[in-house]
Amino acid sequence: MPAVSTRAPVVAIVGRPNVGKSTLFNRLIGGRRAIVEDIPGTTRDRLYGETEWRDRAFTVIDTGGLETRGGEGYTALIREQVREAMAEADAILFMVDTAAGVTAADAEIAALLRRSDKTVLLVANKTDNAAREEHVVEFHELGFGDPIPISAYHGLGIRELQERLLNLTPESRAESAEDALRLAIVGRPNVGKSALVNAVLGRERVIVSAEAGTTRDAVDTPFQYQDRAMVLVDTAGIRRPGKVERGVEKYSVMRAREAIDRCDIAVVVLDASGKVAAQDLHIAGYVADAFKGMIVAANKWDLVEDTEENRESFARRVLGRLRFTPWAPLAFVSAKTGLNVEGLLELTTEIGETRSTRITTSEVNSLVREAVAAHPPPSPGRRVVRIKFATQAEIRPPTFVFFTNDASLIHFSYRRYLENAIRRRFGFEGTAIRLIFRSRNE
């Protein structure tokens, strides 16, 4: 089994607006900056930088000014971005301003950080003279021990800060179950889900039977494919609600839907020897509505003569029935013979990377301007619909936020037009993407 991959510790800089976070970020990564990636989210994007201190690699995240109360639009997006950075981090640098003293906003952020269960270092910035140094002690009341006095602008105290981080963070961190790519095998009863699980894992992990409903529980199994940590979730077959029996069968359906909710990518298994059933459509729809990655697996392909003509014919039938998920790739597999199981796993890793794709704000807005110029949004009556700004706010799933003068006037067909434009330009094959429209006053 390949070695588990490791990552450099992640340090996030967090604080209210204008306390000097970006100056510290630039000071920490300095001339040794390996990569700085612009990750769009709001007017104040998150920045990722990689650096080394004493032969130890670190990833540093610069975040936007955090305001814990109120606010919509950009303020709310910044808050979401900061929370994502906190979730990624091994340690958090909570930055305050010695010149301003302890503020109510500092106290609110401190309360938020205490609930995060993360390692927090309190950094008192702008401590660049003796008078301000005397005020550093006031920040003890925030509850994070001795503040580290620094001046990011002048480079004072940076060495001590780096030493504290070296002592508090691990040299590297193994890719955990939370980091692993979660794969759910889903489908109606008796399409071969459990057999496919065993083909993927290479051993008898679950009971395989021709009797529909043999597998009762969703069983999580960590495994590794090449250098990628993965978790495979086998699920009970999803039946139509009217056919679900009481008791354990009803519980199995609930567990299967929960598995879809918990996964990153769902493999929707079809019986290639039969028709695409109505329940197959319901399952694919559930996966799409949950904004997951999706692969359609035509299992039992060993029962079909494997010709290019038969593959094209089956693909046309699937595409005709699953018109709402044209972005989902089709894989022809046989759990019984092992046909193309390797290719199925290759697809999952590719889609995992696709779901983590970030598009810069400038690229998104360039595309939106072109799309709107080619086909402006329909405007009812005298009300002209305008899209003012767009950004990718999240990954997994890729989420794009559009700010308009009136979000209620964006028709479903225009949403689909913009989604298609995004896919034509940036790809995103194999994953649902989410489009959010928000109103912003003139």
Backbone hydrogen bonds in HBPLUS format (Angstrom, degrees):
<---DONOR---> <-ACCEPTOR-->    atom                        ^
c    i                          cat <-CA-CA->   ^        H-A-AA   ^      H-
h    n   atom  resd res      DA  || num        DHA   H-A  angle D-A-AA Bond
n    s   type  num  typ     dist DA aas  dist angle  dist       angle   num
A0175-GLU N   A0005-SER O   3.10 MM 170  5.93 140.7  2.26 174.6 167.4     1
A0007-ARG N   A0173-ARG O   3.07 MM 166  5.46 145.7  2.19 136.1 146.0     2
A0173-ARG N   A0007-ARG O   3.06 MM 166  5.46 153.8  2.13 144.9 153.2     3
A0059-THR N   A0009-PRO O   2.93 MM  50  6.20 161.4  1.97 162.0 163.7     4
A0090-ASP N   A0010-VAL O   2.76 MM  80  5.24 160.7  1.80 138.2 144.1     5
A0091-ALA N   A0010-VAL O   3.24 MM  81  6.66 153.3  2.32 157.9 162.4     6
A0011-VAL N   A0059-THR O   2.76 MM  48  6.13 162.4  1.79 165.8 172.1     7
A0061-ILE N   A0011-VAL O   2.79 MM  50  6.18 153.8  1.86 157.1 160.9     8
A0012-ALA N   A0091-ALA O   3.07 MM  79  6.58 156.6  2.13 155.2 159.3     9
A0093-LEU N   A0012-ALA O   2.78 MM  81  6.07 166.5  1.79 158.4 163.2    10
A0013-ILE N   A0061-ILE O   2.91 MM  48  6.09 164.7  1.93 167.7 168.9    11
A0014-VAL N   A0093-LEU O   2.88 MM  79  6.02 170.1  1.89 155.3 158.1    12
A0095-MET N   A0014-VAL O   2.82 MM  81  6.05 167.8  1.84 166.6 170.2    13
A0066-LEU N   A0015-GLY O   2.95 MM  51  5.81 175.0  1.95 139.8 140.4    14
A0024-LEU N   A0020-GLY O   3.10 MM   4  6.37 156.6  2.16 150.4 156.3    15
A0025-PHE N   A0021-LYS O   2.87 MM   4  6.16 157.8  1.92 150.0 157.0    16
A0026-ASN N   A0022-SER O   2.97 MM   4  6.20 166.0  1.99 149.8 152.0    17
A0027-ARG N   A0023-THR O   2.98 MM   4  6.14 147.9  2.09 140.1 149.7    18
A0028-LEU N   A0024-LEU O   2.80 MM   4  6.03 158.0  1.85 157.2 162.0    19
A0029-ILE N   A0025-PHE O   3.04 MM   4  6.30 165.9  2.06 156.7 159.7    20
A0030-GLY N   A0026-ASN O   2.81 MM   4  5.49 145.6  1.92 134.2 145.2    21
A0034-ALA N   A0050-GLU O   2.99 MM  16  5.29 160.9  2.03 141.3 146.2    22
A0050-GLU N   A0035-ILE O   3.16 MM  15  5.54 132.6  2.40 139.7 151.4    23
A0037-GLU N   A0048-TYR O   2.99 MM  11  5.27 142.9  2.13 136.3 147.3    24
A0048-TYR N   A0037-GLU O   3.34 MM  11  5.27 160.4  2.38 138.0 143.7    25
A0039-ILE N   A0046-ARG O   3.18 MM   7  5.46 162.7  2.21 170.8 169.0    26
A0047-LEU N   A0062-ASP O   3.08 MM  15  5.09 158.1  2.13 139.7 146.5    27
A0062-ASP N   A0047-LEU O   2.89 MM  15  5.09 162.1  1.92 148.5 154.4    28
A0049-GLY N   A0060-VAL O   2.89 MM  11  5.21 157.2  1.94 152.8 159.2    29
A0060-VAL N   A0049-GLY O   2.76 MM  11  5.21 168.3  1.77 160.6 164.3    30
A0051-THR N   A0058-PHE O   2.99 MM   7  5.46 161.2  2.03 155.2 159.5    31
A0058-PHE N   A0051-THR O   2.90 MM   7  5.46 156.9  1.95 154.8 154.9    32
A0053-TRP N   A0056-ARG O   2.92 MM   3  5.22 153.9  1.99 144.4 148.4    33
A0056-ARG N   A0053-TRP O   2.93 MM   3  5.22 147.1  2.04 109.4 119.8    34
A0077-LEU N   A0073-GLY O   3.01 MM   4  6.27 155.7  2.07 152.8 160.6    35
A0078-ILE N   A0074-TYR O   2.84 MM   4  6.09 159.2  1.88 156.2 161.2    36
A0079-ARG N   A0075-THR O   3.05 MM   4  6.30 159.0  2.09 144.6 150.3    37
A0080-GLU N   A0076-ALA O   2.99 MM   4  6.30 152.6  2.07 145.3 152.4    38
A0081-GLN N   A0077-LEU O   2.91 MM   4  6.18 158.8  1.95 150.7 156.5    39
A0082-VAL N   A0078-ILE O   2.87 MM   4  6.15 157.1  1.92 156.1 162.1    40
A0083-ARG N   A0079-ARG O   3.04 MM   4  6.27 159.5  2.09 146.3 151.8    41
A0084-GLU N   A0080-GLU O   3.03 MM   4  6.31 151.9  2.11 147.1 154.6    42
A0085-ALA N   A0081-GLN O   3.00 MM   4  6.30 155.1  2.06 146.6 153.2    43
A0086-MET N   A0082-VAL O   2.89 MM   4  6.19 157.1  1.95 152.5 158.8    44
A0087-ALA N   A0083-ARG O   2.98 MM   4  6.20 152.2  2.06 144.2 151.5    45
A0088-GLU N   A0084-GLU O   3.09 MM   4  6.37 145.4  2.22 144.2 152.9    46
A0089-ALA N   A0085-ALA O   3.14 MM   4  6.21 137.2  2.33 143.4 154.4    47
A0092-ILE N   A0119-THR O   2.79 MM  27  6.17 157.9  1.84 160.6 168.3    48
A0121-LEU N   A0092-ILE O   2.88 MM  29  6.26 163.8  1.91 166.3 171.3    49
A0094-PHE N   A0121-LEU O   2.85 MM  27  5.99 152.8  1.92 152.6 161.2    50
A0123-VAL N   A0094-PHE O   2.83 MM  29  5.85 172.5  1.84 150.4 152.7    51
A0096-VAL N   A0123-VAL O   2.92 MM  27  6.21 162.7  1.95 165.8 166.3    52
A0125-ASN N   A0096-VAL O   2.88 MM  29  5.96 152.1  1.96 154.6 153.5    53
A0100-ALA N   A0097-ASP O   3.15 MM   3  5.46 131.4  2.40 103.3 115.1    54
A0101-GLY N   A0097-ASP O   3.04 MM   4  6.22 137.3  2.23 147.2 160.0    55
A0098-THR N   A0125-ASN O   2.95 MM  27  5.90 169.4  1.96 157.9 161.0    56
A0107-ALA N   A0103-THR O   3.16 MM   4  6.55 156.3  2.22 149.4 155.0    57
A0108-GLU N   A0104-ALA O   3.06 MM   4  6.36 151.9  2.14 147.2 154.6    58
A0109-ILE N   A0105-ALA O   3.01 MM   4  6.26 159.4  2.06 150.8 155.9    59
A0110-ALA N   A0106-ASP O   2.89 MM   4  6.09 155.8  1.95 148.8 156.2    60
A0111-ALA N   A0107-ALA O   3.06 MM   4  6.32 152.2  2.14 142.8 149.1    61
A0112-LEU N   A0108-GLU O   3.14 MM   4  6.44 151.6  2.23 142.2 149.6    62
A0113-LEU N   A0109-ILE O   2.89 MM   4  6.20 157.0  1.94 154.5 160.7    63
A0114-ARG N   A0110-ALA O   2.97 MM   4  6.21 151.3  2.05 149.1 156.4    64
A0115-ARG N   A0112-LEU O   3.24 MM   3  5.42 130.9  2.49  97.8 109.9    65
A0116-SER N   A0113-LEU O   3.01 MM   3  5.07 151.9  2.09 102.6 111.6    66
A0148-ILE N   A0122-LEU O   2.82 MM  26  6.22 161.1  1.86 154.2 159.6    67
A0124-ALA N   A0148-ILE O   2.94 MM  24  5.76 150.8  2.03 126.8 136.2    68
A0150-ILE N   A0124-ALA O   2.96 MM  26  6.01 167.7  1.98 147.4 145.6    69
A0127-THR N   A0150-ILE O   2.91 MM  23  5.45 166.3  1.93 151.8 147.3    70
A0133-GLU N   A0129-ASN O   3.07 MM   4  6.31 148.9  2.17 147.7 157.3    71
A0134-GLU N   A0130-ALA O   3.27 MM   4  6.54 140.0  2.44 144.4 152.0    72
A0135-HIS N   A0132-ARG O   2.95 MM   3  5.29 141.8  2.10 106.0 117.1    73
A0136-VAL N   A0133-GLU O   3.28 MM   3  5.40 159.1  2.32 103.3 109.5    74
A0138-GLU N   A0135-HIS O   3.07 MM   3  5.64 149.9  2.16 114.2 122.1    75
A0139-PHE N   A0136-VAL O   3.06 MM   3  5.90 157.8  2.11 124.8 129.6    76
A0140-HIS N   A0137-VAL O   3.10 MM   3  5.72 168.3  2.12 120.2 123.0    77
A0142-LEU N   A0139-PHE O   3.10 MM   3  5.70 166.1  2.12 115.7 120.1    78
A0143-GLY N   A0140-HIS O   2.97 MM   3  5.82 167.8  1.99 126.3 130.1    79
A0151-SER N   A0156-LEU O   2.90 MM   5  4.86 152.2  1.98 132.3 132.9    80
A0155-GLY N   A0151-SER O   2.72 MM   4  5.63 125.5  2.01 149.3 165.2    81
A0156-LEU N   A0151-SER O   3.07 MM   5  4.86 132.6  2.30 135.2 137.1    82
A0161-LEU N   A0157-GLY O   3.20 MM   4  6.43 158.3  2.25 146.7 152.7    83
A0162-GLN N   A0158-ILE O   2.94 MM   4  6.21 159.6  1.98 153.7 158.7    84
A0163-GLU N   A0159-ARG O   2.98 MM   4  6.24 155.9  2.04 149.5 156.0    85
A0164-ARG N   A0160-GLU O   3.00 MM   4  6.27 155.6  2.06 149.4 155.5    86
A0165-LEU N   A0161-LEU O   3.07 MM   4  6.35 156.7  2.12 148.6 154.9    87
A0166-LEU N   A0162-GLN O   2.93 MM   4  6.19 154.3  2.00 148.8 155.9    88
A0167-ASN N   A0163-GLU O   3.13 MM   4  6.35 148.9  2.23 144.4 151.7    89
A0168-LEU N   A0164-ARG O   3.08 MM   4  6.23 136.1  2.28 141.3 153.0    90
A0168-LEU N   A0165-LEU O   3.21 MM   3  5.10 129.2  2.48  93.0 106.2    91
A0169-THR N   A0165-LEU O   3.07 MM   4  5.98 142.3  2.22 154.1 158.2    92
A0179-ASP N   A0176-SER O   2.96 MM   3  5.12 128.9  2.23  98.8 112.5    93
A0180-ALA N   A0176-SER O   3.01 MM   4  6.26 131.6  2.25 143.2 157.3    94
A0181-LEU N   A0229-ALA O   3.05 MM  48  6.48 156.1  2.11 149.0 143.1    95
A0231-VAL N   A0181-LEU O   2.90 MM  50  6.15 154.0  1.97 147.3 146.7    96
A0264-ASP N   A0182-ARG O   2.83 MM  82  5.09 163.7  1.86 128.0 133.7    97
A0265-ILE N   A0182-ARG O   3.06 MM  83  6.46 162.2  2.10 164.3 169.3    98
A0183-LEU N   A0231-VAL O   2.78 MM  48  6.05 170.7  1.79 168.0 170.9    99
A0233-VAL N   A0183-LEU O   2.70 MM  50  5.98 165.5  1.72 163.8 165.9   100
A0184-ALA N   A0265-ILE O   2.94 MM  81  6.38 161.8  1.97 155.8 161.9   101
A0267-VAL N   A0184-ALA O   2.76 MM  83  6.11 167.6  1.78 171.2 175.6   102
A0185-ILE N   A0233-VAL O   3.01 MM  48  6.32 161.4  2.04 166.6 167.1   103
A0186-VAL N   A0267-VAL O   2.93 MM  81  5.98 168.4  1.94 153.4 157.3   104
A0269-VAL N   A0186-VAL O   2.84 MM  83  6.12 171.0  1.85 168.7 168.6   105
A0238-ILE N   A0187-GLY O   3.00 MM  51  6.04 155.8  2.06 132.6 138.3   106
A0196-LEU N   A0192-GLY O   3.03 MM   4  6.16 147.9  2.14 142.5 151.2   107
A0196-LEU N   A0193-LYS O   3.08 MM   3  5.10 117.8  2.48  93.9 109.4   108
A0197-VAL N   A0193-LYS O   2.91 MM   4  6.27 149.7  2.00 149.2 158.3   109
A0198-ASN N   A0194-SER O   3.03 MM   4  6.33 162.2  2.06 149.9 153.5   110
A0199-ALA N   A0195-ALA O   2.96 MM   4  6.20 144.8  2.09 140.1 150.2   111
A0200-VAL N   A0196-LEU O   2.92 MM   4  6.15 151.8  2.00 148.3 155.2   112
A0201-LEU N   A0197-VAL O   2.93 MM   4  6.19 163.1  1.96 155.5 160.0   113
A0202-GLY N   A0198-ASN O   2.70 MM   4  5.53 131.6  1.94 135.7 148.2   114
A0219-VAL N   A0234-ASP O   3.06 MM  15  5.34 128.1  2.34 130.6 143.6   115
A0234-ASP N   A0219-VAL O   3.25 MM  15  5.34 163.3  2.28 134.4 135.0   116
A0221-THR N   A0232-LEU O   2.84 MM  11  5.12 148.2  1.94 139.5 150.2   117
A0232-LEU N   A0221-THR O   2.89 MM  11  5.12 173.3  1.90 137.1 135.9   118
A0223-PHE N   A0230-MET O   2.84 MM   7  5.37 163.4  1.87 147.9 148.9   119
A0230-MET N   A0223-PHE O   2.84 MM   7  5.37 162.8  1.87 170.5 164.7   120
A0225-TYR N   A0228-ARG O   3.00 MM   3  5.30 162.7  2.04 153.8 153.9   121
A0228-ARG N   A0225-TYR O   2.88 MM   3  5.30 165.1  1.90 133.3 136.4   122
A0243-LYS N   A0240-ARG O   2.83 MM   3  5.48 153.3  1.90 124.2 132.6   123
A0244-VAL N   A0241-PRO O   3.32 MM   3  5.34 164.5  2.34 104.5 109.1   124
A0251-TYR N   A0247-GLY O   3.10 MM   4  6.39 154.7  2.16 150.4 158.2   125
A0252-SER N   A0248-VAL O   2.94 MM   4  6.18 146.3  2.06 143.2 152.0   126
A0253-VAL N   A0249-GLU O   3.21 MM   4  6.56 153.8  2.28 149.2 154.3   127
A0254-MET N   A0250-LYS O   3.21 MM   4  6.50 158.5  2.26 145.6 151.3   128
A0255-ARG N   A0251-TYR O   2.91 MM   4  6.20 155.3  1.97 149.9 156.8   129
A0256-ALA N   A0252-SER O   2.94 MM   4  6.20 151.4  2.03 146.8 154.3   130
A0257-ARG N   A0253-VAL O   3.08 MM   4  6.38 160.0  2.12 151.1 155.3   131
A0258-GLU N   A0254-MET O   2.97 MM   4  6.20 151.1  2.05 145.3 154.1   132
A0259-ALA N   A0255-ARG O   2.89 MM   4  6.15 146.1  2.01 143.2 152.5   133
A0260-ILE N   A0256-ALA O   3.13 MM   4  6.53 149.8  2.23 144.6 151.6   134
A0261-ASP N   A0257-ARG O   3.06 MM   4  6.37 157.3  2.11 144.8 151.0   135
A0262-ARG N   A0258-GLU O   2.93 MM   4  6.21 139.7  2.09 144.2 155.5   136
A0262-ARG N   A0259-ALA O   3.14 MM   3  5.02 123.5  2.48  90.6 105.0   137
A0263-CYS N   A0259-ALA O   2.97 MM   4  6.03 126.4  2.26 143.6 156.6   138
A0263-CYS N   A0260-ILE O   3.32 MM   3  5.26 142.1  2.47  96.3 106.5   139
A0293-GLY N   A0264-ASP O   2.91 MM  29  6.06 171.9  1.91 155.1 154.2   140
A0266-ALA N   A0293-GLY O   2.88 MM  27  6.11 164.8  1.90 138.8 138.6   141
A0295-ILE N   A0266-ALA O   3.04 MM  29  6.46 153.1  2.11 151.8 155.8   142
A0268-VAL N   A0295-ILE O   2.81 MM  27  6.15 151.2  1.89 163.6 171.8   143
A0297-ALA N   A0268-VAL O   2.90 MM  29  5.96 160.4  1.94 139.4 146.0   144
A0270-LEU N   A0297-ALA O   2.85 MM  27  6.02 170.9  1.85 161.7 161.2   145
A0299-ASN N   A0270-LEU O   2.94 MM  29  5.88 145.0  2.06 152.9 156.0   146
A0274-GLY N   A0271-ASP O   3.04 MM   3  5.56 165.7  2.06 117.3 121.6   147
A0272-ALA N   A0299-ASN O   2.84 MM  27  5.51 159.1  1.88 152.9 159.9   148
A0280-ASP N   A0277-ALA O   3.05 MM   3  5.25 129.6  2.32 100.0 113.1   149
A0281-LEU N   A0278-ALA O   3.06 MM   3  5.24 122.3  2.40  98.7 112.6   150
A0282-HIS N   A0278-ALA O   3.14 MM   4  6.57 151.0  2.23 145.7 153.8   151
A0283-ILE N   A0279-GLN O   3.01 MM   4  6.25 160.1  2.05 149.5 153.9   152
A0284-ALA N   A0280-ASP O   3.01 MM   4  6.24 168.1  2.02 150.5 153.7   153
A0285-GLY N   A0281-LEU O   2.85 MM   4  5.98 154.2  1.92 146.1 154.1   154
A0286-TYR N   A0282-HIS O   2.90 MM   4  6.18 147.1  2.01 143.7 152.5   155
A0287-VAL N   A0283-ILE O   3.04 MM   4  6.39 155.3  2.10 151.3 157.5   156
A0288-ALA N   A0284-ALA O   2.94 MM   4  6.21 162.4  1.98 151.0 155.7   157
A0289-ASP N   A0285-GLY O   2.86 MM   4  5.98 161.0  1.89 149.3 154.7   158
A0290-ALA N   A0286-TYR O   3.15 MM   4  6.28 132.2  2.39 135.3 146.6   159
A0290-ALA N   A0287-VAL O   3.18 MM   3  5.20 133.5  2.41  94.8 107.4   160
A0292-LYS N   A0287-VAL O   3.37 MM   5  5.86 162.6  2.40 150.9 154.6   161
A0291-PHE N   A0288-ALA O   2.91 MM   3  5.04 159.6  1.96 109.3 114.7   162
A0432-ALA N   A0292-LYS O   3.19 MM 140  5.72 162.2  2.22 128.2 133.6   163
A0294-MET N   A0430-GLY O   2.86 MM 136  5.57 154.7  1.93 141.3 148.4   164
A0296-VAL N   A0329-PRO O   2.95 MM  33  6.21 173.1  1.95 168.8 169.3   165
A0331-ALA N   A0296-VAL O   2.82 MM  35  6.19 162.7  1.85 161.1 165.6   166
A0298-ALA N   A0331-ALA O   2.77 MM  33  6.06 158.1  1.82 159.1 166.5   167
A0333-VAL N   A0298-ALA O   3.04 MM  35  5.87 163.8  2.06 132.0 137.2   168
A0303-LEU N   A0300-LYS O   3.02 MM   3  5.72 165.9  2.04 117.6 122.2   169
A0301-TRP N   A0333-VAL O   3.14 MM  32  5.74 165.8  2.16 146.8 146.7   170
A0304-VAL N   A0301-TRP O   3.06 MM   3  5.22 162.5  2.09 108.0 112.9   171
A0307-THR N   A0305-GLU O   2.93 MM   2  5.93 118.9  2.31 115.4  98.9   172
A0311-ARG N   A0307-THR O   2.99 MM   4  6.30 157.6  2.04 152.0 158.5   173
A0312-GLU N   A0308-GLU O   2.96 MM   4  6.14 164.6  1.98 150.4 154.3   174
A0313-SER N   A0309-GLU O   2.94 MM   4  6.10 154.3  2.01 144.6 152.2   175
A0314-PHE N   A0310-ASN O   2.96 MM   4  6.10 163.0  1.99 147.3 151.3   176
A0315-ALA N   A0311-ARG O   2.90 MM   4  6.05 160.6  1.94 149.8 155.9   177
A0316-ARG N   A0312-GLU O   2.98 MM   4  6.16 152.9  2.06 144.2 150.6   178
A0317-ARG N   A0313-SER O   3.14 MM   4  6.43 153.6  2.21 143.2 150.0   179
A0318-VAL N   A0314-PHE O   2.91 MM   4  6.20 160.1  1.95 154.9 160.2   180
A0319-LEU N   A0315-ALA O   2.87 MM   4  6.01 169.9  1.88 152.2 155.4   181
A0320-GLY N   A0316-ARG O   2.87 MM   4  5.92 150.2  1.96 141.5 150.1   182
A0321-ARG N   A0317-ARG O   3.11 MM   4  6.30 141.7  2.26 139.6 148.5   183
A0321-ARG N   A0318-VAL O   3.10 MM   3  5.21 125.7  2.41  97.3 110.9   184
A0322-LEU N   A0318-VAL O   2.70 MM   4  5.83 160.9  1.74 159.2 165.7   185
A0325-THR N   A0322-LEU O   3.15 MM   3  5.69 167.9  2.16 116.4 120.2   186
A0328-ALA N   A0325-THR O   3.17 MM   3  5.73 172.9  2.18 120.0 122.1   187
A0430-GLY N   A0327-TRP O   2.84 MM 103  5.49 146.0  1.95 137.5 146.2   188
A0334-SER N   A0339-LEU O   3.16 MM   5  4.88 145.5  2.28 131.2 131.2   189
A0338-GLY N   A0334-SER O   2.75 MM   4  5.46 138.5  1.92 145.4 157.0   190
A0341-VAL N   A0338-GLY O   3.36 MM   3  5.66 170.8  2.37 126.3 123.8   191
A0344-LEU N   A0340-ASN O   3.02 MM   4  6.29 145.6  2.14 141.4 150.4   192
A0345-LEU N   A0341-VAL O   3.11 MM   4  6.45 154.7  2.17 147.8 153.1   193
A0346-GLU N   A0342-GLU O   2.98 MM   4  6.30 152.2  2.06 147.1 155.3   194
A0347-LEU N   A0343-GLY O   3.00 MM   4  6.24 154.4  2.07 144.6 150.7   195
A0348-THR N   A0344-LEU O   3.11 MM   4  6.47 150.6  2.20 143.9 151.5   196
A0349-THR N   A0345-LEU O   3.17 MM   4  6.49 158.5  2.21 151.4 155.4   197
A0350-GLU N   A0346-GLU O   3.07 MM   4  6.35 158.3  2.12 150.1 156.3   198
A0351-ILE N   A0347-LEU O   2.90 MM   4  6.13 161.3  1.94 154.6 159.4   199
A0352-GLY N   A0348-THR O   2.87 MM   4  6.03 149.9  1.96 143.3 152.3   200
A0353-GLU N   A0349-THR O   3.09 MM   4  6.37 151.5  2.17 144.2 150.2   201
A0354-THR N   A0350-GLU O   2.94 MM   4  6.23 152.6  2.02 143.3 151.8   202
A0355-ARG N   A0351-ILE O   2.87 MM   4  6.11 155.0  1.94 153.2 158.1   203
A0356-SER N   A0353-GLU O   3.06 MM   3  5.19 142.6  2.20 100.1 111.4   204
A0357-THR N   A0354-THR O   3.04 MM   3  5.16 165.1  2.06 111.0 113.9   205
A0396-ARG N   A0355-ARG O   2.90 MM  41  5.00 153.7  1.97 154.3 150.8   206
A0364-VAL N   A0360-THR O   3.01 MM   4  6.36 160.0  2.05 155.4 161.2   207
A0365-ASN N   A0361-THR O   2.98 MM   4  6.17 169.1  2.00 153.2 155.8   208
A0366-SER N   A0362-SER O   2.97 MM   4  6.06 146.9  2.08 140.8 150.1   209
A0367-LEU N   A0363-GLU O   3.07 MM   4  6.28 160.6  2.11 147.3 151.5   210
A0368-VAL N   A0364-VAL O   2.93 MM   4  6.23 161.2  1.97 151.4 157.1   211
A0369-ARG N   A0365-ASN O   2.94 MM   4  6.05 160.4  1.98 145.0 149.7   212
A0370-GLU N   A0366-SER O   3.17 MM   4  6.42 159.5  2.22 145.6 150.7   213
A0371-ALA N   A0367-LEU O   2.85 MM   4  6.12 162.4  1.88 156.2 161.5   214
A0372-VAL N   A0368-VAL O   2.85 MM   4  5.97 165.4  1.87 154.9 158.4   215
A0373-ALA N   A0369-ARG O   2.95 MM   4  6.03 155.2  2.01 143.2 150.6   216
A0374-ALA N   A0370-GLU O   2.98 MM   4  6.18 151.3  2.07 145.5 152.9   217
A0375-HIS N   A0371-ALA O   2.90 MM   4  6.05 146.3  2.01 142.5 152.3   218
A0383-ARG N   A0380-PRO O   3.29 MM   3  5.99 140.2  2.46 144.3 144.0   219
A0405-ASN N   A0386-ARG O   3.22 MM  19  5.84 144.8  2.35 149.5 157.5   220
A0388-LYS N   A0403-PHE O   2.80 MM  15  5.71 147.6  1.90 157.3 168.2   221
A0403-PHE N   A0389-PHE O   2.80 MM  14  5.28 175.6  1.81 165.0 166.1   222
A0391-THR N   A0401-VAL O   3.02 MM  10  5.48 147.4  2.13 145.3 155.5   223
A0401-VAL N   A0391-THR O   2.82 MM  10  5.48 163.3  1.84 168.6 169.4   224
A0393-ALA N   A0399-THR O   2.78 MM   6  5.63 137.3  1.96 146.0 159.5   225
A0399-THR N   A0394-GLU O   3.07 MM   5  5.01 163.3  2.10 129.0 127.7   226
A0434-ARG N   A0398-PRO O   2.94 MM  36  6.32 163.8  1.97 158.1 162.9   227
A0400-PHE N   A0434-ARG O   2.86 MM  34  6.26 164.2  1.88 164.3 166.6   228
A0436-ILE N   A0400-PHE O   2.83 MM  36  6.15 164.1  1.86 164.7 167.8   229
A0402-PHE N   A0436-ILE O   2.73 MM  34  6.09 163.5  1.75 165.4 171.3   230
A0438-ARG N   A0402-PHE O   2.81 MM  36  6.15 164.3  1.83 167.4 171.3   231
A0404-THR N   A0438-ARG O   2.81 MM  34  6.07 165.5  1.83 162.2 167.2   232
A0440-ARG N   A0404-THR O   2.63 MM  36  5.72 136.0  1.81 161.1 173.5   233
A0409-LEU N   A0406-ASP O   3.15 MM   3  5.84 164.3  2.17 118.6 123.3   234
A0410-ILE N   A0407-ALA O   3.20 MM   3  5.62 170.3  2.21 115.3 118.0   235
A0414-TYR N   A0411-HIS O   2.97 MM   3  5.30 129.7  2.23 104.7 118.1   236
A0415-ARG N   A0411-HIS O   3.06 MM   4  6.49 149.2  2.16 151.0 160.5   237
A0416-ARG N   A0412-PHE O   3.02 MM   4  6.37 160.6  2.06 153.5 158.0   238
A0417-TYR N   A0413-SER O   3.02 MM   4  6.24 146.3  2.14 133.7 143.1   239
A0418-LEU N   A0414-TYR O   2.98 MM   4  6.25 158.5  2.02 148.9 152.8   240
A0419-GLU N   A0415-ARG O   2.89 MM   4  6.19 158.1  1.94 151.9 158.8   241
A0420-ASN N   A0416-ARG O   2.92 MM   4  6.11 162.5  1.95 150.9 155.1   242
A0421-ALA N   A0417-TYR O   3.00 MM   4  6.26 148.7  2.10 141.5 150.4   243
A0422-ILE N   A0418-LEU O   2.93 MM   4  6.21 156.8  1.98 150.2 155.9   244
A0423-ARG N   A0419-GLU O   2.94 MM   4  6.23 160.3  1.98 152.5 157.9   245
A0424-ARG N   A0420-ASN O   2.89 MM   4  6.08 157.5  1.94 147.7 153.8   246
A0425-ARG N   A0421-ALA O   3.12 MM   4  6.29 153.8  2.19 145.2 151.4   247
A0426-PHE N   A0422-ILE O   2.80 MM   4  5.82 169.9  1.81 157.5 161.1   248
A0427-GLY N   A0423-ARG O   2.83 MM   4  4.55 143.7  1.96 123.4 128.8   249
